[in-house]
Amino acid sequence: MAIVRNGKKSAKRTEKAQELDLIIESLSHEAHGVARHESKVVFVPSALPGEQVHVRLQKQQRHFSQGQLMRIDQASEHRVEPSCPHFSRCGACQLQHLATEQQLPHKQDNLHQQLTRQLKITDIPWQAPITSDGLGYRRRARLGVRYRKQQDEIIIGFREEANKHLAAIDTCPVLEPTLNALIVPMQVCLSQLQAKAVITQMELIASDQGSVVVLRHIKAIQKDDRLLLTSFAQQHACHLYLQGDDTLECVYPETETALSYQVSGFDLEFQVKDFIQGNAKVNQAMVDLAGQWLDLKPNETLLDLFAGIGNFSIPLASKVKSLLAVEGVGPMVQRIEHNAKRHNISNISAMALNLADEELLFRLPKADAILLDPPRTGAATLMPWLCKQKSRILYIACEPSSLVRDAKPLLEAGFRIEKITVMDMFPQTKHVESMALFVRD
Ligand SMILES: C[S@@+](CC[C@H](N)C(=O)[O-])C[C@H]1O[C@@H](n2cnc3c(N)ncnc32)[C@H](O)[C@@H]1O
């Protein structure tokens, strides 16, 4: 129940009647504090549950308002000093002011609320969550780069939460330390280019072969600038790629070497445009748990949908008779086949298929177990086909609302959730990944 400090009618207001004292009830899925005032929800960014806060109302909509946090009168015992100096301006993390161990319970609670409200299920079989180190975990990040002509300076950073402008950073503590260490030297290097405004984005990836930097450019890069970039890559022992509108070029090392990461003792080769999971430790725990929950048998078949480069397929193949990996991006399908071949795995086949095209789904075979790991938008088109299956279905979700929406037809078709958990793939951020096992009785 929302509490307005001085009671509903006597809520303290400024002369403009736009300031309120509120108590924060919960956190929204955007990681904003949620309070209530005169039966309207008030979202307060940066406020935490249990806090007494003084708020200035900003946006006022019919059913909710947005409040700016002006003062914290009583702070939550779980409020901590953000470990990043850029937290207040940078849009990438939303939860650094909440103790790391308190973040996941809030994320689980959020998913719980959505499941109970929208699916009307009460007994949710929550399992132990997959946790993560709070900092230094992120092995891939895309940062914006901008040249400020007036100041003659290059800034690198994430987009600011509020206005989508680039917030300049010189450190990002959630990045793997080897990646974080590249931000300032790269800023210095880009400042020395003749064509400073040409680079608009920098992607950082940690691979087993070392750090990878992918620079997105909007015009051709001339010889002198290339030399500077190559010497940067040499000096920092990183792989450097230049990405144009339709081009991707490895600038250093001179002979491009394959990149890979480890999962379950397999090294999986990937290329820089391929999807890879952002947190290596959580990825490993997730793949292990997927294998346990699916409880695969040697005479069974497994369908791995939205398979990427085989992150689940390669580790799980030895548990089944045969496995079909389905992925929409053709080159990644080739990577699955290549990774299987390198590891002498002969029971995997891979298929390129657009799983959002319902007319193509007849090509999917039946299987004893199905694992699906769709993008944020979920797998709505696939649901009618999945509902007709008898398989055990493991759904990996990077967006809770997509999981809840897609779970509805499965439950209506006679599946039930046997197990569900949350995974802290991205601590300090609002993002929550989850995994649910659906079975028929
Ligand atoms: C969240 S990633 C998961 C990848 C992989 N399971 C992993 O763990 O690395 C989603 C994958 O779905 C693929 N994808 C997205 N839309 C698709 C579609 N319509 N049809 C098939 N695959 C699609 C993407 O290319 C990406 O590889």
The ligand as a Gaussian input file, in Angstrom:
#p B3LYP/6-31G(d) Opt

LIG

0 1
 C       19.435000     -14.456000     -27.840000
 S       20.307000     -15.040000     -29.253000
 C       20.670000     -16.678000     -28.739000
 C       21.753000     -17.382000     -29.490000
 C       22.259000     -18.678000     -28.882000
 N       21.206000     -19.523000     -28.401000
 C       23.262000     -18.413000     -27.783000
 O       23.040000     -18.842000     -26.647000
 O       24.313000     -17.804000     -28.059000
 C       19.033000     -15.183000     -30.435000
 C       19.435000     -15.792000     -31.746000
 O       18.263000     -15.874000     -32.568000
 C       18.598000     -15.532000     -33.895000
 N       17.355000     -15.044000     -34.515000
 C       16.760000     -13.846000     -34.343000
 N       15.619000     -13.772000     -35.050000
 C       15.478000     -14.963000     -35.685000
 C       14.511000     -15.502000     -36.559000
 N       13.447000     -14.786000     -36.939000
 N       14.669000     -16.759000     -37.020000
 C       15.730000     -17.489000     -36.635000
 N       16.690000     -17.031000     -35.807000
 C       16.582000     -15.779000     -35.342000
 C       19.693000     -14.507000     -33.773000
 O       20.469000     -14.435000     -34.940000
 C       20.468000     -15.012000     -32.561000
 O       21.497000     -15.874000     -32.946000

